Structure formats: structure tokens, C-alpha cells
Amino acid sequence: MKFNKTRNKVLSAIFIIIVVAAFFLTPTGYYLEVPGTAEDTSQFVKVDGKHDKKKGNLLLTTVGIIQGTPFTLLKSLGNNFETIYSQKDLMGDENSQQYFKVQQYYMKSAQNSAVQAAYSKADKPFTKKYLGVYVMDVMSNSDFKKKLEIGDTITSINGYHFNNADQFIKYVRKQDKHSTVKISFLRDGKKKMASGKLVRLADTKRFGLGITLTDDTEAEGNPPTKIDAGQIGGPSAGLMFTIQVYSQVANKDLKAGRTIAGTGTIAPDGTVGPIGGIEKKIYAASEEGATIFFAPDDPVTKEIKKYEPGYVNNYHLALRAAKKLHTKMKIVPVKNLNDAINYLEKTKQSK
């Protein structure tokens, strides 16, 4: 009898440990978007082989994505700076590896746009090199489904090289729908080849490879700029990288000893676009001691209001977040690169 009681106590203890471990560790299929980090852009950027050594900081801001467990999901309830997403809502039909590759492409694209916008503003020369078409997705009915992967760059088709995605698409359209095509592509820097038949594209009468694609380009400036963001993905660091590159290329001290943060996509012409998770980025910047935060002031058009009546633009979301945090950080609306540079130039004297 005593043995049975001891055994039951041991089994009960083991059961409790398993339940507790499951509560804290079991994946749920949901993810949490949480405040990430605020990183000094000077550590990622080299112009003419040199980092920026001027006093102050230009901070890019990130969000963190963590897998939800019963504990973390319950803990997040009521938290203004943590958002729960299903895997479908966060990644669509992509798995985590594919999602990461797409985010890396967006970062690479943001870096290229940053170089173009910064060098144009500084009136410095740059060139834009076309690498091929970047594979964003491969359709389930594609003959290249197991031959191509998200992140591959197609450099030629049937030996034909092209200068943009439109040329590639027009060439494929001219092919006989029963034909087999041969493509050359790059994967992780290595050259590869594959052949496959064309397939009918969904909701059209046209035939193609069955992929979603975009231009893969590389901008090179003079003096040369190298941006290496490591594992940080997505397009939202575009604005802050542009300000960093511009300050070095133009040899201007925009920081003036200040800690300046911000977010926003950047177009080659300097237009700043909206991003997601700005509330979390406000939190990260405030924690890092930023005194200025640039927030995209994206226009709320009638068309946006038609499809999303409750839409609030990035700037006003940032203001709300700053108010909840009781931060003294100045939230500055920007529509383009000039807005940010002009503000820094104007305010550095009154620092």
C-alpha cells in the first residue's frame, strides 16, 4: 500500500510537470508580434569602406515575432504593444523559411532604394544593375514547383537574357503553350538550371511558368556603399538607412549628438511609405532613449476609406502609442526624405 501511495505521488508530480511544461512551451499555431529592438544604422553601413563615427545615433526599429505558447498568449491579453496573429494571417501560404526569404528580399530591395534615394539627394553618381527576376512564389500547378524555390533569381530563359521583369513576361507569352522552356537561375549565389512545361495561369487564358516574380536589382554608388543588415528583414528600415547613407555620402552631421529613430519604406525618389507594427517600434525607440521618431505620414485616400473605413495612418498610430507610453520622444510626420533631412537640419542648432 505504501509503495502504491509513493508511486501515485511520483506519477502525479510527473503529470503536473508535463502540464506546466506544456503551458509554457507548447506551440499553438499562433504568433505574437512584440516590440523588437532599436539598432544603430552606422553598424550596418559602410561608405567607402568606413563606418560613421559622428556622435549620436540613427536608429532603425524592428518588431519581434515569437511563437505563441498558452503562457505567452495569455500573458499578452490586454497588452497594447503585443498582437496575436495566426500563421495564416502573418505568413499567408508560406512556411516560416519561405517567409524569412521574402523578408530578406524586402530588406535587400530597401537597401537598394536607400542607396538610390541618398545618392540622388546628395547629387552623387550611382548605377543600377539588373540581376534577373526574383521568385516570390511558385504556384501549386507549376511544372517548376519542386525545381524553383522562393528566393531564387532567374537570369535567363532559353538562353535569352532580359533587362526587366516585363521583358521576361512578354517573352514567355510568345512561347507556344505546349513548349518546354529551359531556365538558368541563382540560388544562394550558385548557378543552376531547370526545364519545365508552361502551365495555364489562374483566372487567365495565358500560359506561363506559374510563378510570382519581381525585379531583382542592385544599386552601386560612387563612393561605394555597403549595407549588411544581417538577419533583419523587411522593408521598414528604408528611411533610416537612407538618412544614414546620405549623411555619410554628403558628409553632413545630421545627428548632432542626438538619438534619432524612425521607420518607413523608401522609394528611389525619396517617398516614404507606411509599415506595420509601428506601435511596437515606438516602444523600442523609447526604451533606447530616442528623442525624435520619424513616422510615415501616409495619405488616407477616399479609396482607402472605402475599403477600410477605420484606417488610421502610421503617424497617428505613432502618436497614440507615444501617448500611452507617456514618452517625451517627439513624433515627426514625414512624407519623403526631404521632410526628415530638413527637420534634422533645422533642429540641430537648437539641440
C-alpha positions as CSV (number, residue, x, y, z in Angstrom):
1,M,0.0,0.0,0.0
2,K,2.8,2.4,0.9
3,F,4.5,1.6,-2.4
4,N,1.4,2.4,-4.3
5,K,0.9,5.8,-2.5
6,T,4.6,6.7,-3.2
7,R,4.1,5.7,-6.9
8,N,1.0,7.7,-7.2
9,K,2.7,10.8,-5.8
10,V,5.5,10.4,-8.2
11,L,3.1,9.9,-11.1
12,S,1.1,13.0,-10.0
13,A,4.2,15.1,-9.8
14,I,5.3,13.9,-13.3
15,F,1.9,14.8,-14.7
16,I,1.9,18.2,-13.1
17,I,5.4,18.9,-14.6
18,I,4.2,17.8,-18.0
19,V,1.2,20.1,-17.8
20,V,3.2,23.0,-16.6
21,A,5.9,22.5,-19.3
22,A,3.1,22.2,-22.0
23,F,1.6,25.5,-20.8
24,F,4.9,27.3,-21.1
25,L,6.5,25.6,-24.1
26,T,3.8,24.0,-26.5
27,P,3.5,25.8,-29.8
28,T,-0.1,26.8,-30.6
29,G,0.0,27.7,-34.3
30,Y,-0.3,31.4,-33.3
31,Y,2.4,34.1,-33.2
32,L,3.0,37.2,-31.2
33,E,4.2,40.4,-32.8
34,V,6.1,42.3,-30.0
35,P,8.4,45.2,-29.6
36,G,11.7,44.4,-31.2
37,T,15.0,46.3,-31.0
38,A,16.3,49.8,-32.0
39,E,19.6,49.3,-33.8
40,D,22.2,52.0,-34.7
41,T,22.3,52.0,-38.5
42,S,26.0,53.0,-38.5
43,Q,27.0,49.5,-37.6
44,F,25.4,48.1,-40.7
45,V,26.5,50.8,-43.2
46,K,30.0,51.4,-44.7
47,V,30.6,54.2,-47.2
48,D,34.0,54.0,-49.0
49,G,34.8,51.2,-46.5
50,K,34.2,53.3,-43.4
51,H,31.6,53.4,-40.6
52,D,30.1,56.7,-39.4
53,K,31.9,57.8,-36.3
54,K,30.0,61.0,-35.6
55,K,28.4,61.4,-32.2
56,G,24.7,60.4,-31.9
57,N,22.6,57.6,-33.3
58,L,20.3,56.9,-36.2
59,L,18.2,54.0,-35.1
60,L,16.2,51.6,-37.3
61,T,13.4,49.9,-35.3
62,T,12.1,46.4,-35.5
63,V,9.3,44.2,-34.3
64,G,9.8,40.8,-32.9
65,I,7.9,37.7,-34.0
66,I,7.7,34.9,-31.4
67,Q,5.8,31.6,-31.5
68,G,2.8,31.7,-29.2
69,T,2.5,29.3,-26.3
70,P,-0.5,29.1,-24.0
71,F,1.5,31.1,-21.4
72,T,2.7,33.9,-23.8
73,L,-0.7,34.2,-25.4
74,L,-2.5,34.5,-22.1
75,K,0.2,37.0,-20.9
76,S,-0.3,39.2,-23.9
77,L,-4.0,39.8,-23.4
78,G,-4.7,43.4,-22.7
79,N,-1.1,44.4,-23.7
80,N,-1.3,47.4,-26.1
81,F,2.1,46.5,-27.6
82,E,1.7,42.8,-28.3
83,T,-0.6,41.5,-31.1
84,I,-1.7,37.9,-31.7
85,Y,-1.7,36.6,-35.3
86,S,-2.5,33.2,-36.8
87,Q,0.2,31.7,-39.0
88,K,-2.1,32.3,-42.0
89,D,-2.6,36.0,-41.1
90,L,1.1,36.5,-40.6
91,M,2.7,34.4,-43.3
92,G,-0.1,33.6,-45.8
93,D,0.6,30.3,-47.5
94,E,4.3,30.5,-46.8
95,N,6.1,28.4,-44.3
96,S,8.5,30.1,-41.8
97,Q,11.5,29.5,-44.1
98,Q,9.8,31.0,-47.1
99,Y,8.5,33.9,-45.1
100,F,12.1,34.6,-43.9
101,K,13.4,34.6,-47.5
102,V,10.7,37.0,-48.7
103,Q,11.5,39.3,-45.8
104,Q,15.2,39.2,-46.7
105,Y,14.3,40.2,-50.3
106,Y,12.3,43.2,-49.0
107,M,15.3,44.2,-46.9
108,K,17.6,43.9,-49.9
109,S,15.2,46.0,-52.0
110,A,15.0,48.6,-49.2
111,Q,18.8,48.9,-49.2
112,N,18.9,49.4,-53.0
113,S,16.2,52.1,-52.8
114,A,18.1,53.7,-49.9
115,V,21.3,54.0,-52.0
116,Q,19.4,55.4,-55.0
117,A,17.5,58.0,-52.9
118,A,20.5,59.0,-50.8
119,Y,22.9,59.4,-53.8
120,S,20.2,61.3,-55.7
121,K,19.7,63.7,-52.8
122,A,23.5,64.1,-52.4
123,D,23.9,64.6,-56.2
124,K,26.3,61.7,-56.3
125,P,26.6,59.1,-59.2
126,F,25.2,55.6,-58.9
127,T,24.4,52.7,-61.2
128,K,21.5,50.2,-61.1
129,K,22.4,46.7,-62.1
130,Y,19.7,44.2,-63.2
131,L,20.2,40.7,-61.8
132,G,17.1,39.0,-63.1
133,V,13.6,38.2,-61.7
134,Y,13.2,37.2,-58.1
135,V,10.9,34.3,-57.4
136,M,8.3,35.4,-54.8
137,D,6.1,32.3,-55.0
138,V,5.7,29.1,-57.0
139,M,2.1,28.0,-57.8
140,S,0.9,24.5,-56.9
141,N,0.3,23.6,-60.5
142,S,3.6,24.8,-61.8
143,D,5.9,22.3,-63.5
144,F,8.7,24.2,-61.6
145,K,7.1,23.5,-58.2
146,K,10.0,21.3,-57.0
147,K,12.6,22.9,-59.1
148,L,12.4,26.5,-58.1
149,E,12.2,28.0,-54.6
150,I,11.2,31.3,-53.2
151,G,14.4,33.4,-53.2
152,D,15.8,32.1,-56.5
153,T,16.7,34.6,-59.2
154,I,16.0,33.6,-62.8
155,T,18.8,35.1,-65.0
156,S,17.7,33.7,-68.4
157,I,15.1,31.6,-70.3
158,N,16.1,29.6,-73.3
159,G,19.4,31.4,-73.3
160,Y,17.6,34.8,-73.6
161,H,18.7,37.5,-71.1
162,F,16.3,40.3,-70.2
163,N,16.6,43.8,-68.7
164,N,13.4,43.8,-66.5
165,A,10.5,41.6,-65.5
166,D,8.2,43.0,-68.2
167,Q,10.6,41.7,-70.9
168,F,10.7,38.3,-69.2
169,I,6.9,38.1,-69.1
170,K,6.5,39.2,-72.7
171,Y,9.0,36.6,-73.9
172,V,7.2,33.8,-72.1
173,R,3.8,35.0,-73.5
174,K,5.2,34.5,-77.0
175,Q,6.1,30.8,-76.4
176,D,3.8,28.0,-77.6
177,K,1.6,26.8,-74.7
178,H,2.8,23.3,-75.3
179,S,6.5,24.2,-75.3
180,T,9.2,23.2,-72.7
181,V,11.4,26.0,-71.6
182,K,14.9,26.0,-70.0
183,I,15.8,28.5,-67.3
184,S,19.0,29.5,-65.6
185,F,18.8,30.8,-62.1
186,L,20.8,31.6,-59.0
187,R,20.3,30.1,-55.6
188,D,22.4,31.2,-52.7
189,G,24.9,32.5,-55.2
190,K,25.2,29.2,-57.1
191,K,24.2,28.8,-60.8
192,K,21.5,26.2,-61.5
193,M,19.4,25.1,-64.5
194,A,15.9,23.5,-64.8
195,S,13.5,22.7,-67.6
196,G,9.7,22.5,-67.5
197,K,6.4,22.9,-69.4
198,L,4.3,26.0,-69.3
199,V,1.0,25.9,-67.4
200,R,-2.2,27.8,-67.6
201,L,-2.2,30.8,-65.2
202,A,-5.1,31.0,-62.7
203,D,-8.1,33.2,-63.8
204,T,-6.5,33.9,-67.2
205,K,-6.2,32.3,-70.7
206,R,-2.5,32.8,-70.7
207,F,0.3,30.3,-70.1
208,G,3.5,30.8,-68.1
209,L,5.9,29.3,-65.6
210,G,3.4,29.5,-62.8
211,I,5.5,31.8,-60.5
212,T,5.0,35.2,-58.8
213,L,8.0,37.4,-59.6
214,T,9.6,40.8,-59.2
215,D,12.7,42.6,-60.4
216,D,16.0,41.7,-58.6
217,T,18.3,44.7,-58.8
218,E,21.5,46.0,-57.2
219,A,22.4,49.7,-56.8
220,E,26.0,50.7,-56.6
221,G,27.2,54.2,-55.8
222,N,30.4,56.2,-56.1
223,P,31.9,56.2,-53.5
224,P,30.7,52.7,-52.8
225,T,28.2,51.9,-50.1
226,K,27.8,48.5,-48.5
227,I,24.8,47.8,-46.2
228,D,24.7,44.5,-44.3
229,A,21.7,44.2,-42.0
230,G,22.4,40.6,-41.0
231,Q,19.2,38.7,-40.0
232,I,17.0,41.8,-40.0
233,G,14.3,41.5,-42.7
234,G,11.5,43.5,-44.2
235,P,11.4,46.9,-46.0
236,S,10.7,49.2,-43.0
237,A,14.4,50.2,-42.3
238,G,14.5,52.0,-45.7
239,L,14.1,55.6,-44.4
240,M,16.7,55.3,-41.7
241,F,19.2,53.6,-43.9
242,T,18.7,56.4,-46.4
243,I,19.4,59.1,-43.8
244,Q,22.5,57.2,-42.7
245,V,23.9,56.8,-46.2
246,Y,23.1,60.4,-47.2
247,S,24.8,61.8,-44.1
248,Q,28.0,59.9,-45.0
249,V,27.9,60.5,-48.7
250,A,27.1,64.2,-48.3
251,N,29.4,64.4,-45.3
252,K,26.7,66.1,-43.1
253,D,26.3,65.7,-39.4
254,L,22.6,65.3,-39.1
255,K,22.8,63.5,-35.7
256,A,24.5,66.4,-33.9
257,G,24.9,64.1,-30.9
258,R,21.2,63.1,-30.8
259,T,19.5,59.7,-30.7
260,I,17.1,59.7,-33.6
261,A,14.8,56.8,-34.5
262,G,12.3,56.1,-37.2
263,T,10.7,53.7,-39.6
264,G,9.2,53.7,-43.1
265,T,9.8,52.2,-46.5
266,I,11.7,54.3,-49.0
267,A,11.3,54.6,-52.8
268,P,14.1,55.6,-55.1
269,D,12.6,59.0,-55.5
270,G,12.6,59.5,-51.7
271,T,8.9,58.9,-51.0
272,V,8.4,57.4,-47.5
273,G,5.7,54.6,-47.2
274,P,3.8,53.1,-44.3
275,I,4.8,49.9,-42.5
276,G,3.2,47.5,-40.0
277,G,3.7,47.3,-36.2
278,I,4.6,51.0,-35.7
279,E,3.3,50.9,-32.1
280,K,5.9,48.3,-31.2
281,K,8.6,50.4,-32.9
282,I,7.7,53.4,-30.9
283,Y,8.1,51.3,-27.7
284,A,11.5,50.0,-28.8
285,A,12.8,53.5,-29.7
286,S,11.5,55.0,-26.4
287,E,13.3,52.2,-24.5
288,E,16.5,53.0,-26.3
289,G,16.3,56.7,-25.3
290,A,15.4,58.2,-28.7
291,T,14.3,61.9,-28.6
292,I,13.0,62.0,-32.2
293,F,11.0,59.5,-34.1
294,F,10.2,59.7,-37.8
295,A,6.8,58.2,-38.7
296,P,5.4,57.9,-42.2
297,D,2.6,60.3,-42.8
298,D,0.9,58.3,-45.5
299,P,-2.1,59.8,-47.1
300,V,-5.6,58.4,-46.2
301,T,-7.3,58.5,-49.6
302,K,-11.0,58.1,-50.3
303,E,-10.2,54.7,-51.9
304,I,-8.6,53.5,-48.6
305,K,-11.5,54.7,-46.6
306,K,-13.9,52.9,-48.9
307,Y,-12.3,49.5,-48.4
308,E,-11.1,50.1,-44.8
309,P,-13.3,52.8,-43.1
310,G,-11.4,52.6,-39.8
311,Y,-7.9,53.0,-41.3
312,V,-5.5,55.1,-39.3
313,N,-2.2,56.2,-40.8
314,N,1.2,55.4,-39.4
315,Y,1.8,58.9,-37.9
316,H,-1.4,59.0,-35.9
317,L,-0.9,55.4,-34.7
318,A,2.6,56.5,-33.6
319,L,1.1,59.5,-31.7
320,R,-1.4,57.2,-29.9
321,A,1.4,54.8,-28.9
322,A,3.6,57.6,-27.6
323,K,0.7,58.9,-25.5
324,K,0.1,55.5,-24.0
325,L,3.8,55.3,-23.1
326,H,4.0,58.8,-21.7
327,T,7.2,59.3,-23.7
328,K,8.7,62.7,-24.3
329,M,10.0,61.5,-27.7
330,K,9.0,63.9,-30.5
331,I,6.9,62.1,-33.2
332,V,7.7,63.8,-36.5
333,P,5.5,63.1,-39.6
334,V,7.4,62.6,-42.9
335,K,6.1,62.1,-46.4
336,N,9.5,62.0,-48.1
337,L,13.3,62.0,-47.4
338,N,13.4,65.8,-47.6
339,D,11.0,66.1,-44.7
340,A,13.3,64.1,-42.4
341,I,16.5,65.9,-43.5
342,N,15.1,69.3,-43.3
343,Y,13.8,68.6,-39.8
344,L,17.2,67.4,-38.6
345,E,19.0,70.4,-40.2
346,K,16.5,72.8,-38.7
347,T,16.6,71.4,-35.2
348,K,20.2,70.5,-34.7
349,Q,21.1,74.1,-33.8
350,S,18.5,74.2,-31.0
351,K,19.6,70.9,-29.5
